[in-house]
């Protein structure tokens, strides 16, 4: 559940590579989110339809976690010079994975608990998802800020002390627009620092997805049925 909210929080942090490494405006950075957002939405619908037809959810979770891990791992390979087509392909892979695992875990939970506990389990699931949203944003932001702060000494070698402070720690995300005020050499170096720091963040997300992939093999298998069963029938099953 923490993983699924981290995936959603990617929509908050994903424009950063475009604004920092590629000097895109917030508007154009948002447009670059379309491949991952649309893919997620479509995949969620398809995943639900597959579960309706087959009554199976485990394979969707396995495939989704694998694609998510692969997609986030590929994002660590992006650089300021990566072509847009490469970025879109990586987004599509990550979007497919995220979409596949958005709803099936909840369905698995509801299928594996008793009828009396479905409401409680669903509420708890939603609560943990909401809590994880805040945790995910904080974790991702701290990792990024920590890496930018770690490069502060390096930045002081090519920028003034005041400029280096603007692109370090908690100030880095807020001062992306100031990159364009630097000369070409300084811009290239600062963009590279941003890109390395963002890669560390992608490594975090890929690691969480990888752990989720391993843990997903512990989910019990149960074929879903369209017909309703009362408690006695479910107990006999």
N, C-alpha and C positions, 0 to 999 in steps of 0.2 A: 504494500500500500504506500509506503514511503517512496518506493521507486516510481509508482504511477504519478505521484504529485511532483516528484523531481522532473519527470518528463514534461508535465504541464508547465512547470516553472521555466523550462527551456524557452518558452515563448516570451518570457520576460528578459532573459539574458542573450537570446540568440541574435538580436540586432547589433549587439556590441561589436562582433567581428567586422561587420560591414561598415559601421561608423568609425571604428578606430583604424583598422588595417586598410580599408578601401576608401575612406573619406566620403562615404555616402551620407546624404541627409537622413534624418529620422524617417521621413516619408518613404524614400527609396529603400531604406533598410527594412522597413515594414513590408514593402512589396516583395522583398526576397524571402519573407516568411511564408508566402503563399504555398509553395510546394509542400512544406512540412505540415501546415495547418489543413490544407485541403486533403492531403493524403490521409492524415489522421481521421478526419471526419468520414471520408468515404470508407476507409478500412473498418471503422467501428460499425458502420451499417452492415457491411459485408460479413464481418465476424458474427454479428448477431443473427444474420440470416443463415449462416452456416450452422450455428448452434441449433437454430430452429429446425433445420432440415435433418441434421445428423444426431442431435442430442449429445454431441461430444464437445468438450471445451479444453481438454488437456493439450491436444495437439496445437491449438491456437496459442495457448500460453507458451508452450515450448518454442514454437516458431517465432512468436512475437518477441520473447526474451532474447532469442539468438540474434534476430535482426536488429533489435535495439542495441545490444552489446556491440554488434558489428558496426552499426551506424555511428554510434558515439566514438568508437575506436577510430573510425575513418576520419571523423571530424578533427581529431588530433593532428592529422596530416596536413590540414589546410595551412596555407601561408598567404601573405599579402598578394602574391602573384598567381595564386591558384585561379584557373579560369572559372567563370560562372557556371559553366556546364558541369564541372566537377562538384561544385558546391551543391547544385540542384540534385545531382545523383545521390550524394551523401544524405541530403535532406530527405529524399524519397525513401531511402533505406531505413533511416531512423523513424520517419513518419509511419511507414508500414508496421514496424515493430511496436511503436507506441500505440497505434490504433488497435492492434490485435490483442493487447493485454490490458486495455482500458476497462472493459466490462467483464470478460470471462472470469477473473478472480472473484468478483462478487457473485456471479452465478455459481461458481464452484462452492463458495462458502454457503450460499443458500441451499444448495443441493445436499451438502454434507451435514448440516445441522438438523435437529428435529424440528417438526412443524412449530412447536411451542417456542422455539428459540430463534425463528427466522427474523422476526421483527427486531429483537435485541441485537442479533448479529449484524443485520443491515444497518441499524443505527450506529453501532460501534464502528463498523467499517467506514461509514460516512464521517464520523467524528475523527477517526485516525487520519483519513484522507485530508480533511480540512486542517488538522494540526500539522500534518506533514508539509502542507503548502508553505507555511511560515518557516518551518525548519529547513526546507529545501532552499528557499531563497537566501536565508542567512548563511547556510553552509557554502553555497555556490559563491556568494558575495565575499565571504571571508577568505576562501581559497584564492579568488582573483586578487583581492586587495593584498593578501599576504605575499603573493608572487610579485606584484607590482612594487611593493615595499622592498622586497629582496633585491630588486634591480635598481634601487634608488642610487646606490653608490656608482653604478655603471652609468646611469643617466647624468650624474653630476660631472662625468668626464666629458660629455658632449654638449651639455646645457648649463645654463647658469643655475646656481643653487635654488633660486626662486622658481625657475621653470621646472627643475627636477622635482621640487615639492609638489607642483601642480599635477604631475603625472605619477605620483607615488601613493601607495596606500589607499585610504578612503577617498582621496581626491581624484583618483584616476578615472573612475567611471563618469564623474561629473564634468570633466574637462576634455572630453574627447574632441569637441569642436575646436579646441585650441591647437590641435595638431597642425591645422592648415596655416597657422600663423608662423610656423617654423620654416627654416630654409629646407631645401630638398634633401640635403644630407641628414639633417636632424630629423626630418619627417620619417625617412626610411628607418632610422635607428629606433625611434619611438614606436613606430608601427610594428617593428619586429619584436620589441619588448611586450607590447600589448598582445601580440599573437602568441608569444611563448607563454604568457600568463593565462591566456584563454585556453591554450592547449592543456595546461594543468587542470583546469576546470573540466574540460571534456574527459580527461583521464579519470577524474572523480566519478562523473556520470557513467562512464563505461565500466568502471569497477563496480558501482552499485548495480548496474544492469547484469554484470557477470555473476555477482553474488545471487541476484534474483533468479538467474537462469539455473544455477545449481540448486537453489532452494525449491524451485518449481517442480523438481523431480520428486519432492516429498509430498506433493498434493495427491490425494487419493482419486482414483478414477471411479466415476459413476455415470452410467448412461442416463440421460434425462428422458422423461416421458411426457407426452402431451396430455395424457389423462390424469385427473386428480386422484390422489390416494388419501384415504383417511388415516388416522394414526394407527389403527389395527393393521391395515394393509401394509403400511410402511414398516411397522415393527416386524411383521412376518417376512418382509423382503430381506 
